[in-house]
Amino acid sequence: MINNISVSELKMLGNVNLIDIRSIEKYNSKHIMDAINIPMEQLLINPSKYLNRHERYYIYCQKGIQSRKLCQILTSNGYNVTNITGGYEAWILNE
């Protein structure tokens, strides 16, 4: 089972490890402030290069679908990740 968080809940947390898994082009176009870009393919190939198993990460994509799938995989491999429900589109609607 994966952890999910809404955009409004995320905004209450303050400073977190935020990862945008969209393409570099979409990230460069617009992204959530303080998010780092690690495309989904890179995280799938070598998660230990980017993630520490002892830290929590909040992951988003455009709509929350791909990030949910990725969080399922990462969680099953022992990483502490949370999917941001609705992704970047939910963030824009909540601004």
C-alpha positions in Angstrom: 0.0 0.0 0.0 1.3 3.4 -0.9 1.0 6.7 1.0 -1.0 9.5 -0.7 -1.2 13.2 0.3 -3.4 15.9 -1.1 -1.9 19.2 -2.3 -3.6 21.1 0.6 -2.0 18.7 3.1 1.4 19.0 1.4 1.3 22.7 1.7 0.9 22.5 5.4 4.1 20.5 5.8 6.5 23.2 4.8 10.0 22.1 3.6 10.0 18.5 2.2 11.9 16.4 -0.3 9.9 17.1 -3.4 10.5 15.2 -6.7 9.0 16.0 -10.1 9.2 12.9 -12.2 8.0 14.6 -15.4 10.2 15.2 -18.4 12.9 17.9 -18.1 11.0 19.9 -20.7 7.8 20.0 -18.6 9.8 20.6 -15.5 11.6 23.6 -17.1 8.3 24.9 -18.4 6.7 25.0 -14.9 7.1 23.1 -11.6 6.4 23.4 -7.9 8.9 25.6 -6.2 11.8 23.7 -4.6 11.0 20.5 -6.4 13.9 18.7 -8.1 13.5 17.0 -11.4 14.3 13.3 -11.6 12.4 11.8 -14.6 10.5 8.6 -13.8 12.7 6.4 -16.1 15.9 7.4 -14.2 14.3 6.7 -10.8 13.1 3.3 -12.0 16.5 2.3 -13.4 18.6 3.3 -10.3 16.6 4.6 -7.3 19.5 4.3 -4.9 21.4 6.9 -6.9 18.8 9.5 -6.0 17.0 8.3 -2.9 18.0 7.5 0.7 15.9 4.8 2.3 16.0 6.8 5.6 14.3 9.9 4.2 10.8 10.6 3.0 10.1 11.9 -0.5 7.0 13.4 -2.0 6.6 12.6 -5.7 4.4 14.1 -8.4 3.8 13.9 -12.1 1.3 15.8 -14.2 -1.9 14.2 -13.0 -0.8 11.8 -10.2 -1.2 8.6 -12.2 2.5 7.9 -13.1 3.7 9.1 -9.7 1.2 6.7 -8.0 2.6 3.8 -10.1 6.2 4.8 -9.3 5.4 5.1 -5.6 4.0 1.5 -5.6 7.3 0.2 -7.0 9.5 2.3 -4.8 7.5 1.4 -1.7 7.8 -2.3 -2.5 11.6 -1.8 -2.7 11.8 -0.2 0.8 11.8 3.5 -0.1 9.8 6.0 2.0 7.8 7.8 -0.7 4.4 9.5 -0.8 2.3 10.2 -3.9 0.9 13.7 -4.4 -2.7 13.1 -5.4 -3.6 14.9 -8.6 0.0 15.9 -9.4 1.0 19.2 -10.8 -2.5 19.9 -12.1 -3.9 19.7 -8.6 -1.2 22.0 -7.4 -2.2 24.6 -10.0 -5.8 24.4 -9.1 -4.9 24.8 -5.4 -2.8 28.0 -5.8 
